[in-house]
Amino acid sequence: MSRRHDLRRIKAHWSYTAVELAETLRVCLSTIRVWTREGLRPIEGTWPYLFAAADIVAFLKSREQPRQPLKPGEIFSVAVRGPRVPADGVVDLVSRSATSADIVGRCPDTGRRIHRRVCLSRLAEALGTLKVRWEDATVPIGSDRIAPRIAQIEGPVS
């Protein structure tokens, strides 16, 4: 999976040596060598190699993969590198701020934790058919815990 580099760091009318390019984009020098083998062409007749800014930007944009919009009920799994519906269709809702929260579940393929940050105003849309699990906050920590509740959120959440 390719990393998205900050192309704003590349100055439009400059040319870069391999070392300068590696420092500018914060990558290893060997990465620049790999890019040269994969199609990043230096300016002809220059030694050490010089790379034109326009060529660098065009090369990196050609390698970018489009982002995948997630469907309702899906969470992106980094381990699988694709969207997955959490195991058993059950997720935890973790509040992040007054306007956002994380939907946290388990990847059905790897068993790893997966999460998706959502705006609370779009929570019902992001959840789709997923069920939200939460623990009862009124039970003291030292006592026997009650099994987590599972509920289906319907309509807008306030």
MDAnalysis code that builds the backbone (N, CA, C; Angstrom):
import MDAnalysis as mda
import numpy as np

u = mda.Universe.empty(474, n_residues=158, atom_resindex=np.repeat(np.arange(158), 3), trajectory=True)
u.add_TopologyAttr("name", ["N", "CA", "C"] * 158)
u.add_TopologyAttr("resid", np.arange(1, 159))
u.add_TopologyAttr("resname", ["MET", "SER", "ARG", "ARG", "HIS", "ASP", "LEU", "ARG", "ARG", "ILE", "LYS", "ALA", "HIS", "TRP", "SER", "TYR", "THR", "ALA", "VAL", "GLU", "LEU", "ALA", "GLU", "THR", "LEU", "ARG", "VAL", "CYS", "LEU", "SER", "THR", "ILE", "ARG", "VAL", "TRP", "THR", "ARG", "GLU", "GLY", "LEU", "ARG", "PRO", "ILE", "GLU", "GLY", "THR", "TRP", "PRO", "TYR", "LEU", "PHE", "ALA", "ALA", "ALA", "ASP", "ILE", "VAL", "ALA", "PHE", "LEU", "LYS", "SER", "ARG", "GLU", "GLN", "PRO", "ARG", "GLN", "PRO", "LEU", "LYS", "PRO", "GLY", "GLU", "ILE", "PHE", "SER", "VAL", "ALA", "VAL", "ARG", "GLY", "PRO", "ARG", "VAL", "PRO", "ALA", "ASP", "GLY", "VAL", "VAL", "ASP", "LEU", "VAL", "SER", "ARG", "SER", "ALA", "THR", "SER", "ALA", "ASP", "ILE", "VAL", "GLY", "ARG", "CYS", "PRO", "ASP", "THR", "GLY", "ARG", "ARG", "ILE", "HIS", "ARG", "ARG", "VAL", "CYS", "LEU", "SER", "ARG", "LEU", "ALA", "GLU", "ALA", "LEU", "GLY", "THR", "LEU", "LYS", "VAL", "ARG", "TRP", "GLU", "ASP", "ALA", "THR", "VAL", "PRO", "ILE", "GLY", "SER", "ASP", "ARG", "ILE", "ALA", "PRO", "ARG", "ILE", "ALA", "GLN", "ILE", "GLU", "GLY", "PRO", "VAL", "SER"])
u.atoms.positions = np.array([
    [0.852, -1.160, 0.000],
    [0.000, 0.000, 0.000],
    [0.901, 1.226, 0.000],
    [0.627, 2.145, -0.872],
    [1.482, 3.306, -0.988],
    [1.079, 4.385, 0.009],
    [2.060, 5.149, 0.389],
    [1.847, 6.242, 1.324],
    [1.510, 7.487, 0.527],
    [0.690, 8.328, 1.047],
    [0.371, 9.596, 0.392],
    [1.384, 10.630, 0.854],
    [2.161, 11.121, -0.082],
    [3.196, 12.098, 0.224],
    [2.627, 13.499, 0.089],
    [3.151, 14.416, 0.884],
    [2.705, 15.802, 0.852],
    [3.354, 16.490, -0.341],
    [2.613, 16.587, -1.427],
    [3.159, 17.153, -2.659],
    [3.346, 18.663, -2.574],
    [2.779, 19.288, -1.548],
    [2.972, 20.736, -1.373],
    [4.407, 21.064, -0.994],
    [5.156, 20.071, -0.536],
    [6.556, 20.295, -0.167],
    [7.449, 20.445, -1.393],
    [6.978, 19.994, -2.541],
    [7.743, 20.090, -3.781],
    [7.548, 21.481, -4.366],
    [8.628, 22.243, -4.524],
    [8.556, 23.589, -5.095],
    [8.470, 23.476, -6.610],
    [7.541, 24.193, -7.207],
    [7.175, 24.020, -8.615],
    [8.328, 24.221, -9.593],
    [9.224, 25.141, -9.358],
    [10.249, 25.465, -10.350],
    [11.636, 24.995, -9.944],
    [11.722, 24.082, -8.995],
    [13.010, 23.590, -8.542],
    [13.319, 22.251, -9.196],
    [14.588, 21.897, -9.172],
    [14.991, 20.538, -9.506],
    [15.694, 19.980, -8.275],
    [15.558, 18.698, -8.063],
    [16.041, 18.066, -6.838],
    [17.018, 16.947, -7.160],
    [18.077, 16.832, -6.358],
    [18.916, 15.639, -6.424],
    [18.166, 14.542, -5.673],
    [18.659, 13.320, -5.775],
    [17.998, 12.209, -5.093],
    [18.006, 12.430, -3.580],
    [19.110, 12.928, -3.052],
    [19.221, 13.164, -1.605],
    [18.256, 14.268, -1.177],
    [18.204, 15.367, -1.938],
    [17.294, 16.465, -1.605],
    [15.840, 16.021, -1.679],
    [15.521, 15.218, -2.686],
    [14.154, 14.724, -2.835],
    [13.776, 13.824, -1.659],
    [14.700, 12.956, -1.251],
    [14.436, 12.071, -0.109],
    [14.204, 12.886, 1.168],
    [15.001, 13.926, 1.368],
    [14.829, 14.765, 2.556],
    [13.530, 15.556, 2.500],
    [13.182, 16.055, 1.312],
    [11.969, 16.855, 1.154],
    [10.719, 16.037, 1.425],
    [10.664, 14.822, 0.889],
    [9.483, 13.977, 1.048],
    [9.554, 13.073, 2.281],
    [10.681, 13.157, 3.009],
    [10.889, 12.355, 4.215],
    [10.775, 10.862, 3.935],
    [11.522, 10.435, 2.920],
    [11.609, 9.017, 2.576],
    [13.087, 8.634, 2.544],
    [13.354, 7.365, 2.460],
    [14.720, 6.856, 2.404],
    [15.281, 7.030, 0.989],
    [16.597, 7.171, 0.887],
    [17.235, 7.314, -0.418],
    [16.975, 6.099, -1.304],
    [16.897, 4.923, -0.706],
    [16.617, 3.719, -1.500],
    [15.222, 3.783, -2.119],
    [14.287, 4.496, -1.485],
    [12.951, 4.675, -2.055],
    [13.047, 5.455, -3.358],
    [13.891, 6.473, -3.408],
    [14.080, 7.258, -4.631],
    [14.667, 6.372, -5.721],
    [15.587, 5.491, -5.358],
    [16.171, 4.568, -6.347],
    [15.115, 3.611, -6.892],
    [14.242, 3.131, -6.008],
    [13.165, 2.243, -6.460],
    [12.236, 3.007, -7.400],
    [11.890, 4.245, -7.050],
    [11.038, 5.051, -7.906],
    [11.678, 5.265, -9.273],
    [13.004, 5.430, -9.318],
    [13.704, 5.613, -10.589],
    [13.565, 4.363, -11.453],
    [13.647, 3.188, -10.834],
    [13.441, 1.937, -11.591],
    [11.999, 1.788, -12.043],
    [11.056, 2.364, -11.274],
    [9.636, 2.202, -11.583],
    [9.077, 3.297, -12.487],
    [9.915, 4.239, -12.912],
    [9.419, 5.206, -13.885],
    [9.684, 6.670, -13.607],
    [10.229, 7.035, -12.475],
    [10.578, 8.432, -12.217],
    [11.857, 8.737, -12.989],
    [11.750, 9.579, -13.999],
    [12.888, 9.850, -14.875],
    [13.600, 11.136, -14.477],
    [14.948, 11.046, -14.356],
    [15.716, 12.265, -14.082],
    [15.849, 13.116, -15.345],
    [16.274, 14.356, -15.163],
    [16.531, 15.234, -16.301],
    [17.716, 14.655, -17.065],
    [17.595, 14.539, -18.383],
    [18.658, 13.916, -19.180],
    [19.935, 14.742, -19.154],
    [21.061, 14.037, -19.134],
    [22.366, 14.685, -19.210],
    [22.845, 15.295, -17.913],
    [22.232, 14.976, -16.798],
    [22.675, 15.543, -15.522],
    [23.294, 14.461, -14.657],
    [24.358, 14.815, -13.991],
    [24.981, 13.917, -13.024],
    [25.482, 14.748, -11.877],
    [25.161, 14.535, -10.641],
    [24.223, 13.509, -10.194],
    [22.830, 13.786, -10.735],
    [22.021, 12.744, -10.735],
    [20.681, 12.875, -11.295],
    [19.933, 14.039, -10.671],
    [19.252, 14.805, -11.508],
    [18.354, 15.861, -11.056],
    [16.951, 15.505, -11.511],
    [15.982, 15.724, -10.639],
    [14.586, 15.420, -10.944],
    [13.799, 16.720, -10.985],
    [13.055, 16.941, -12.060],
    [12.224, 18.137, -12.196],
    [10.996, 18.003, -11.304],
    [10.597, 19.098, -10.700],
    [9.464, 19.087, -9.774],
    [8.191, 18.591, -10.444],
    [7.940, 19.032, -11.672],
    [6.726, 18.617, -12.381],
    [6.717, 17.102, -12.614],
    [7.893, 16.531, -12.923],
    [7.976, 15.087, -13.137],
    [7.738, 14.315, -11.837],
    [8.239, 14.856, -10.731],
    [8.058, 14.203, -9.428],
    [6.578, 14.173, -9.059],
    [5.919, 15.318, -9.199],
    [4.496, 15.416, -8.837],
    [3.659, 14.506, -9.728],
    [3.943, 14.505, -11.037],
    [3.186, 13.656, -11.964],
    [3.388, 12.176, -11.631],
    [4.626, 11.782, -11.311],
    [4.907, 10.384, -10.974],
    [4.160, 9.960, -9.714],
    [4.229, 10.790, -8.679],
    [3.575, 10.416, -7.418],
    [2.056, 10.413, -7.535],
    [1.489, 11.339, -8.309],
    [0.034, 11.340, -8.507],
    [-0.415, 10.114, -9.280],
    [0.411, 9.647, -10.223],
    [0.038, 8.470, -11.014],
    [0.024, 7.205, -10.145],
    [0.779, 7.204, -9.051],
    [0.845, 6.041, -8.170],
    [-0.235, 6.029, -7.096],
    [-0.900, 7.155, -6.860],
    [-1.927, 7.218, -5.822],
    [-3.123, 6.365, -6.193],
    [-3.617, 5.648, -5.229],
    [-4.827, 4.860, -5.430],
    [-6.006, 5.661, -4.890],
    [-7.132, 5.613, -5.579],
    [-8.282, 6.375, -5.077],
    [-8.749, 5.809, -3.736],
    [-9.222, 6.696, -2.897],
    [-9.741, 6.261, -1.595],
    [-11.055, 5.514, -1.800],
    [-11.280, 4.522, -0.956],
    [-12.501, 3.732, -1.050],
    [-13.526, 4.265, -0.069],
    [-14.642, 4.786, -0.560],
    [-15.676, 5.196, 0.386],
    [-16.290, 3.955, 1.046],
    [-16.522, 4.042, 2.336],
    [-17.095, 2.915, 3.072],
    [-18.612, 2.946, 2.989],
    [-19.195, 1.782, 2.857],
    [-20.645, 1.652, 2.837],
    [-21.146, 1.618, 4.278],
    [-22.440, 1.823, 4.490],
    [-22.979, 1.726, 5.852],
    [-22.691, 0.354, 6.451],
    [-22.205, 0.357, 7.681],
    [-21.915, -0.897, 8.375],
    [-20.525, -1.442, 8.128],
    [-19.706, -0.780, 7.327],
    [-18.361, -1.254, 7.032],
    [-17.323, -0.434, 7.797],
    [-16.233, -1.105, 8.152],
    [-15.086, -0.469, 8.789],
    [-13.850, -0.934, 8.031],
    [-12.901, -0.025, 7.797],
    [-11.693, -0.390, 7.053],
    [-10.745, -1.170, 7.956],
    [-10.308, -2.336, 7.479],
    [-9.355, -3.161, 8.213],
    [-7.976, -2.948, 7.615],
    [-7.046, -2.435, 8.407],
    [-5.694, -2.179, 7.926],
    [-4.986, -3.487, 7.622],
    [-5.201, -4.514, 8.439],
    [-4.528, -5.791, 8.247],
    [-4.956, -6.459, 6.937],
    [-6.216, -6.360, 6.592],
    [-6.742, -6.988, 5.376],
    [-6.637, -6.035, 4.186],
    [-6.485, -4.742, 4.487],
    [-6.405, -3.682, 3.483],
    [-7.686, -3.563, 2.672],
    [-8.779, -3.624, 3.389],
    [-10.065, -3.476, 2.734],
    [-11.178, -3.314, 3.741],
    [-12.352, -2.896, 3.266],
    [-13.492, -2.738, 4.169],
    [-14.047, -4.092, 4.611],
    [-14.452, -4.167, 5.868],
    [-15.032, -5.390, 6.427],
    [-16.209, -5.027, 7.329],
    [-17.183, -5.921, 7.400],
    [-18.276, -5.806, 8.367],
    [-17.772, -6.470, 9.640],
    [-17.834, -5.805, 10.785],
    [-17.303, -6.382, 12.029],
    [-17.928, -7.731, 12.363],
    [-17.166, -8.543, 13.082],
    [-17.615, -9.871, 13.477],
    [-18.916, -9.772, 14.267],
    [-19.862, -10.627, 13.946],
    [-21.178, -10.707, 14.596],
    [-22.009, -9.445, 14.418],
    [-21.549, -8.471, 13.652],
    [-22.304, -7.242, 13.422],
    [-22.455, -6.390, 14.664],
    [-21.519, -6.555, 15.632],
    [-21.593, -5.828, 16.902],
    [-20.372, -4.928, 17.037],
    [-20.590, -3.673, 17.446],
    [-19.506, -2.715, 17.631],
    [-19.675, -1.975, 18.960],
    [-18.583, -1.385, 19.417],
    [-18.610, -0.489, 20.570],
    [-18.586, 0.937, 20.051],
    [-19.225, 1.831, 20.751],
    [-19.232, 3.244, 20.397],
    [-18.420, 3.992, 21.445],
    [-17.320, 4.627, 21.024],
    [-16.435, 5.348, 21.931],
    [-16.503, 6.827, 21.575],
    [-16.973, 7.631, 22.502],
    [-17.106, 9.069, 22.261],
    [-15.725, 9.716, 22.227],
    [-15.499, 10.579, 21.236],
    [-14.232, 11.305, 21.108],
    [-14.387, 12.769, 21.490],
    [-15.479, 13.369, 21.117],
    [-15.750, 14.769, 21.445],
    [-17.258, 14.959, 21.424],
    [-17.688, 16.206, 21.493],
    [-19.119, 16.485, 21.465],
    [-19.714, 16.214, 20.090],
    [-18.863, 16.129, 19.070],
    [-19.374, 15.956, 17.708],
    [-18.905, 14.691, 17.008],
    [-17.961, 13.931, 17.593],
    [-17.459, 12.740, 16.903],
    [-17.304, 11.565, 17.853],
    [-17.248, 10.373, 17.266],
    [-17.075, 9.140, 18.027],
    [-16.376, 8.116, 17.150],
    [-15.884, 7.051, 17.770],
    [-15.287, 5.933, 17.052],
    [-16.218, 4.739, 17.138],
    [-16.381, 4.054, 16.014],
    [-17.079, 2.773, 15.982],
    [-15.976, 1.723, 16.016],
    [-15.956, 0.877, 17.045],
    [-14.873, -0.090, 17.232],
    [-15.451, -1.495, 17.192],
    [-14.825, -2.361, 16.402],
    [-15.273, -3.745, 16.297],
    [-14.094, -4.680, 16.102],
    [-14.376, -5.924, 15.771],
    [-13.350, -6.932, 15.502],
    [-13.429, -7.358, 14.042],
    [-12.259, -7.457, 13.399],
    [-12.206, -7.911, 12.007],
    [-12.585, -9.391, 11.976],
    [-13.513, -9.785, 11.108],
    [-13.911, -11.195, 11.071],
    [-12.817, -12.101, 10.510],
    [-11.883, -11.549, 9.739],
    [-10.824, -12.357, 9.129],
    [-9.626, -12.552, 10.047],
    [-9.195, -11.482, 10.711],
    [-7.972, -11.543, 11.519],
    [-8.226, -11.519, 13.017],
    [-9.407, -11.080, 13.448],
    [-9.699, -10.964, 14.867],
    [-9.123, -9.698, 15.484],
    [-8.473, -8.877, 14.674],
    [-7.898, -7.632, 15.182],
    [-8.965, -6.567, 15.345],
    [-8.619, -5.576, 16.145],
    [-9.516, -4.458, 16.401],
    [-9.528, -3.527, 15.196],
    [-10.710, -3.125, 14.758],
    [-10.851, -2.168, 13.664],
    [-11.731, -1.022, 14.146],
    [-11.480, 0.178, 13.645],
    [-12.299, 1.306, 14.078],
    [-12.529, 2.281, 12.936],
    [-13.579, 3.047, 13.084],
    [-13.965, 4.052, 12.097],
    [-14.430, 5.291, 12.852],
    [-13.853, 6.432, 12.542],
    [-14.265, 7.679, 13.189],
    [-15.440, 8.250, 12.408],
    [-16.470, 8.662, 13.131],
    [-17.673, 9.201, 12.499],
    [-18.124, 10.464, 13.206],
    [-18.805, 11.292, 12.460],
    [-19.453, 12.473, 13.008],
    [-20.781, 12.001, 13.612],
    [-21.119, 12.482, 14.779],
    [-22.332, 12.014, 15.445],
    [-23.595, 12.323, 14.646],
    [-23.563, 13.385, 13.853],
    [-24.734, 13.707, 13.045],
    [-24.947, 12.682, 11.933],
    [-23.905, 11.905, 11.581],
    [-24.017, 10.886, 10.533],
    [-23.849, 9.472, 11.090],
    [-24.016, 9.318, 12.393],
    [-23.790, 8.032, 13.045],
    [-24.738, 6.947, 12.551],
    [-26.018, 7.234, 12.490],
    [-26.994, 6.232, 12.058],
    [-26.689, 5.760, 10.636],
    [-26.247, 6.672, 9.785],
    [-25.899, 6.312, 8.402],
    [-24.669, 5.407, 8.369],
    [-23.669, 5.709, 9.184],
    [-22.439, 4.918, 9.198],
    [-22.652, 3.539, 9.804],
    [-23.542, 3.437, 10.793],
    [-23.773, 2.156, 11.444],
    [-24.505, 1.167, 10.551],
    [-25.410, 1.647, 9.729],
    [-26.188, 0.730, 8.899],
    [-26.960, -0.240, 9.776],
    [-26.694, -1.540, 9.642],
    [-27.403, -2.562, 10.412],
    [-26.599, -3.050, 11.613],
    [-25.472, -2.404, 11.913],
    [-24.651, -2.838, 13.046],
    [-25.369, -2.587, 14.366],
    [-25.098, -3.433, 15.336],
    [-25.645, -3.268, 16.674],
    [-24.567, -2.683, 17.559],
    [-24.962, -1.735, 18.416],
    [-24.026, -1.061, 19.303],
    [-24.081, -1.713, 20.674],
    [-22.906, -2.031, 21.232],
    [-22.800, -2.648, 22.550],
    [-22.177, -1.622, 23.499],
    [-22.723, -1.527, 24.695],
    [-22.115, -0.678, 25.711],
    [-22.344, -1.323, 27.051],
    [-21.473, -0.984, 27.999],
    [-21.614, -1.536, 29.342],
    [-22.379, -0.552, 30.205],
    [-23.069, -1.092, 31.179],
    [-23.869, -0.269, 32.078],
    [-22.946, 0.563, 32.955],
    [-23.048, 1.889, 32.873],
    [-22.162, 2.783, 33.613],
    [-22.534, 2.874, 35.084],
    [-23.694, 2.377, 35.490],
    [-24.116, 2.497, 36.885],
    [-23.559, 1.389, 37.758],
    [-22.957, 0.351, 37.162],
    [-22.430, -0.765, 37.943],
    [-21.037, -0.393, 38.452],
    [-20.787, -0.496, 39.781],
    [-19.454, -0.193, 40.298],
    [-18.409, -1.157, 39.733],
    [-17.188, -0.680, 39.595],
    [-16.137, -1.470, 38.966],
    [-15.843, -2.742, 39.752],
    [-15.877, -2.697, 41.088],
    [-15.515, -3.858, 41.897],
    [-16.565, -4.950, 41.947],
    [-17.804, -4.669, 41.555],
    [-18.866, -5.666, 41.693],
    [-18.903, -6.595, 40.486],
    [-19.771, -7.626, 40.594],
    [-19.964, -8.515, 39.450],
    [-20.592, -7.710, 38.322],
    [-19.972, -7.774, 37.167],
    [-20.423, -6.962, 36.048],
    [-21.611, -7.618, 35.349],
    [-22.484, -6.789, 34.852],
    [-23.625, -7.250, 34.079],
    [-23.165, -7.420, 32.636],
    [-23.714, -8.398, 31.953],
    [-23.366, -8.604, 30.555],
    [-23.650, -7.328, 29.754],
    [-22.821, -7.026, 28.767],
    [-23.026, -5.812, 27.979],
    [-24.388, -5.812, 27.295],
    [-24.957, -4.639, 27.183],
    [-26.218, -4.493, 26.470],
    [-25.938, -4.378, 24.982],
    [-26.860, -4.850, 24.203],
    [-26.753, -4.709, 22.756],
    [-28.028, -4.051, 22.270],
    [-27.890, -3.033, 21.458],
    [-29.049, -2.311, 20.969],
    [-28.855, -1.916, 19.518],
    [-29.948, -1.699, 18.863],
    [-29.924, -1.197, 17.492],
    [-30.302, 0.268, 17.556],
    [-29.425, 1.141, 17.071],
    [-29.738, 2.560, 17.077],
    [-30.624, 2.855, 15.882],
    [-31.737, 3.470, 16.138],
    [-32.682, 3.809, 15.079],
    [-32.885, 5.303, 15.049],
    [-32.914, 5.863, 13.873],
    [-33.159, 7.289, 13.707],
    [-31.961, 8.119, 14.119],
    [-32.128, 9.437, 14.110],
    [-31.010, 10.316, 14.448],
    [-30.631, 10.219, 15.916],
    [-29.327, 10.294, 16.164],
    [-28.803, 10.222, 17.516],
    [-28.447, 11.614, 17.967],
    [-28.875, 11.996, 19.172],
    [-28.559, 13.348, 19.646],
    [-27.597, 13.289, 20.800],
])
